[in-house]
Structures are given as structure tokens and as C-alpha cells.
Amino acid sequence: MAHGINANIVHGWRKAARERSGQAVTMPGFVPLAIEAAPAADRHIEVEVRRGAVSMTITWPLSASAEMTTWMRELLR
């Protein structure tokens, strides 16, 4: 889902692979990925909210993530 692929599609791919090979298809384990951390001053949470034709991007400081969670909970009520 995080990559924009519906779970039903992935299930179908796994089923097709299983039918071709005659055995279960296993998912790979955790794959570590090295990424550079952003400087502390630049760390923020960015959320895009869409409603119909209206789109708004909200940028929130990472240090205030608890307040952002509260705000989002109220927004989604």
C-alpha cells in the first residue's frame, strides 16, 4: 500500500507465482536501507490533505509531533 499497489494485486501475483512453481512463495525479510538523516533544524512532518478539488499541504515541526497527532485526530472526526 505504501508504494501505491493494492493488496489484492500483490495477492494475485503471489497466487500466480505459487501456481507456477507448485510451492509457497515467501516474502523477503527485513532489508536494511542506509539513508542520510536530515539536519535537526530541517526535520518536519509534511501532510497533504485533499478534499474534492481542494488540496492543502501542512508542515509541522517534528518536535511537536504529539500536538500534530491531536490536531489530525480532530480534523478526521
C-alpha positions in Angstrom: 0.0 0.0 0.0 2.9 2.4 0.8 4.0 2.0 -2.8 0.6 2.6 -4.3 0.0 -1.1 -5.1 -3.3 -2.5 -3.8 -3.0 -5.6 -1.6 -5.3 -7.6 -3.9 -2.9 -7.1 -6.8 0.1 -8.4 -4.7 -2.1 -11.3 -3.5 -2.8 -12.2 -7.2 0.9 -12.0 -8.1 1.8 -14.4 -5.2 -1.0 -16.8 -6.1 0.1 -16.9 -9.8 3.7 -17.5 -8.7 2.7 -20.2 -6.3 0.6 -21.9 -9.1 3.6 -21.8 -11.5 6.1 -23.2 -9.0 3.9 -25.6 -7.1 5.1 -24.2 -3.8 4.5 -21.4 -1.4 6.1 -18.0 -2.2 7.7 -16.4 0.8 8.1 -12.7 1.3 11.7 -11.5 1.9 12.7 -10.4 5.4 13.7 -7.0 6.6 16.1 -5.3 4.1 18.1 -2.5 5.8 18.5 0.7 3.8 21.0 3.3 4.7 19.7 6.9 4.4 21.1 10.2 5.5 19.3 11.8 8.4 18.1 15.3 7.8 19.7 18.0 9.9 17.8 18.5 13.2 16.7 22.0 12.2 15.1 20.7 8.9 13.2 17.8 10.4 9.5 18.2 10.0 6.3 16.3 9.2 4.6 17.1 5.9 1.0 16.1 5.3 -1.1 16.7 2.2 -4.8 16.8 2.8 -7.2 16.5 -0.2 -10.9 17.1 -0.2 -12.5 17.2 -3.6 -10.7 19.8 -5.8 -9.1 21.4 -2.7 -5.6 20.3 -1.7 -3.6 21.7 1.2 -0.1 20.8 2.5 0.6 21.2 6.2 4.2 21.3 7.5 4.6 20.6 11.2 7.9 20.6 13.3 8.9 17.1 14.3 9.5 18.3 17.8 5.7 18.9 18.1 4.6 15.5 16.7 2.2 14.9 19.7 0.4 18.1 19.0 0.2 17.3 15.3 -1.4 13.9 16.2 -4.0 15.6 18.3 -4.8 18.1 15.5 -5.1 15.3 12.9 -7.4 13.3 15.1 -9.7 16.3 15.4 -9.5 17.0 11.7 -10.5 13.5 10.8 -13.5 13.3 13.2 
